[in-house]
């Protein structure tokens, strides 16, 4: 229909497609499993499928969605700062936290490769596909908009972690936006997730 209730609709089909597909992928991830390991499922759902969407349906270069090293010098700087800042924060909040310990016990085997595979797709999904699609339409507002589904996807994790994710999502998005790459927020997130598990397990 060209008109709905007398008002012409002007919908960006790529924004609509990414919003619908990303929502469905998050729901599928929550309710279904396809392999013996969740991190393989997430690599398929959040890395392979978005990559195919960009190449086959959008007919674009994945580089336009952060699939590159971008400004690697700035990326290395942000990554180093992220690690330096988050190390004491994670240790302070996670050490001796019963909720964190209960949730993350059992996650230690397989580190750091389990978190690597889990978050490689996760970061390309949020800081690649969604962020750069939204940025074209909404500009800097995309930094907050893409952080909303990111935060909601953390529900069921420890509350102290979930409450921080709207701000963490913005920060990760800012790093991706400034460097034009999802790689650097991925590296920061990989460190954070791995270190949280190590701290919660009482290894350090």
N, C-alpha and C positions, 0 to 999 in steps of 0.2 A: 504494500500500500504506500502510495506517495505521501499521503497525509494521514495523520492520526489526531482526532479531536481538533481538526482545523489547523494544526501546527506541523510544518514541514520538518521531517527528521533529517538530521545531518550527522550520520554516524560514521566514524572512522572505522572501516572494516577490519583493519589490522589491530586496532585497540580492542574492538569487540571480540575478535578471534582470540587474541592473547588472554583477555579477561575470562572468556568462557573456557578455553582449553586449560588455562592454569588452574582455574577453580575445579574443573573436573579431575585433573591430575592429582590435586591435593586430596580430593575425596576418594579417588581410587586408591591412592597410597594409604589412606587411613583404613579402608575397609578390606582391601584385598592384598594377597601375597602371590607372587608368581614364581619365585625361586626359593631356594633353601635359605637365602640370606637377604635380609631387608636392604642392606646397602647395595646389592646388585639390582634389586627392584628399583631403588631410587636413582641409580645411575641410568637405567633405561628410561624411567619416567621423566626425570628432570634434566638429563643431558642429551640422550639419543633422540627422544621425541622432539624437544624444542629445536635441536639442531636440524632435524629433518623438516620441521615446520618452516624454519627460516629459509632453507635451501630449496625445498620443493614447492611449498605453497607461496611463500613471499617472494621467492626467486631473488634473494639478496645474498650478499656476502656476509657470513657470520661475523666477520671483523666489525661490521657496523653495529653489532650487538655485544661488543666487548670481548669477542673471541680472538684476542691477541694479547701481547704483553703491553701494548699501549706505551704510555710514558713510563718506561721501566725504572728510570732513576727516581722519579717521584714515587713510584710504586714501592720500591725498596725502602725509601724513607718512611712512608706511611706504615709499611709492614713492621719495620723495626720499632717505630713509635708505638704501634698497636701492641706488640709483644711486651715492650717495656712497661706500658701503662697497665695492661690487663693482668700481668703476672701477679703483682701484689694484691690486686683487687680480687682475683679468683681465689688466691690462697686465703685471703681474709674471710671471704664470704663462704667458701666451700669447705674449709678445714673444720672438721668437727660438726658439720651440718648434717643432722640425722636424715632430713628429707632428701638431701642430695645423695647421701650414702645409700639410702634405700633404693632410690631410683636408678643410680648408676652402677650398683653392684652387679657384676656379671659382664660389664662392658669392657673390662680391662684386657681380656685375651684378644689378640689380633691387632692391638694398637701398634703403630699409628695408621696402619693401612685400612682398617675398618672405617675410621673417621675420614680418611682421605677419599675413599670411594663414595661414602655417604654424602660428603659435603661438596665434592666436585660438581655433581649434578645440581645439588641444592643451590649452590652459589651461581651457577650459570643460569639456572631457572629464574632466580630472583634478581640478581645483579647483572644478568645479561638480557635474557628475553623480555622480562616484564619491565625492568627499569628503562632500558633503551627504547622500547616501544612507547612507553608512557612519556618519556622525556620529549619525544618528537611532538606529542600532542599537548602536554601540560607543562613543559619546561621544568623549572626547579621544583614545582609542586609534586613532580613524580617521585622525588626523594621521600616524601611522607606517604604518598599514595601506595607505593610499592611496599612500604614497611608494614602496612596494615595486614595483608595476607601473611606476611612473614611472621608477624607477632601472633596472629591467630593460629598459625601452624604449630606454635610452641605450646598451645594449651594441652595439658596432660603432663607437661614437664614440671619440675619444681617451681613453685610460685615466684620465688626470688629471681629465678632465671627468666621466666615468662614475662614478668613485669618490666624487665629491662629491654625486652626485644624491640619495642617500638622505637626506642632511642638507638639501640644497636643496629637495627635495620636501616635507620637513617644514616648512621655513621658508615656502615658498610657501603650503602648506596653512594654516599659522598665520595668515598675512596674510588669506587668504580667510575663514577661520573668524572672525577678529576683526572684519573689516569686513562680513561677510555678502555678499561679492561676489568673483567671479572676476576682475573687471576689474583690480584693483590688482596681484595677482601676475602677471597677463598683461602689464601695462605694464613691470613689473620684468624679467620673463623676456624680453620683446621687446628691451629695452635690452641685457640681458646677451648674448643670442644675436647681435644685430647688432654689438655692440662686439667680441665674440670674433672674428667674421669679419673685421672691420676690422683688428684687432690682428694676427691670424694672417696677413693679407695684407700686413702691413708698411706699411699706409697711415699709421699713427701709431706 
